[in-house]
């Protein structure tokens, strides 16, 4: 197998699904939702997701 044949069989580079602006919008929406929820378990999940999304922006 040649080098050209090997490259054709490999998958292409994955494209980003979300932009930096998308992450900022999601963080804003989560922050708004966190202010209105009284469920401590849900709030913990929201806070964790909010934090994880922040690492991408």
N, C-alpha and C positions, 0 to 999 in steps of 0.2 A: 504494500500500500504506500502510495506517495504522500508527501507532506500536504499537498493540495487536497487529496481525497480525505485525509484525516480531518482537515479543517472544515470541509463541507459536511461532515457527519456530526460535528459538534454543534450544540445549540448556540444561538446568538446571545448576545448580552441582554439581560433582562432590563426592561424599561421601568422607570419609577412610576408607581401608581398615584402617588400623592406629591404635591408640590409643597414647598415651605409654607406658602400661604394657606394651603389646606390644613397643615398641622396647626398653624396659629388659629384658624377658624375653629377647628375641633377643640383646641384647648379652651377657647373662649366659651364655646357651647358647654363644655364640661364644667367649667367654673360656674356658669350660670345655673346649671342643673344642681351642682353641689350645694348652692345656696338655698335651694328649695326643698331638698330632701331631708327627712328626719331619720331615715334608716341608716344606722351606723355601719352596717356591713356594706351597704351600697356605697356609702360615702367613702369607705376605705378603698373600695374598688375604683371609684371615680378618681380619688386622689392618686392611686398608683398609676392609672392610665394617664392621667394628666401629667404626672412626672415623666413617664416613659415617652410621651409625645414631645415633651420639652427637650429631650436629648437629641431630637432630630431637627430642631429649628435653629 
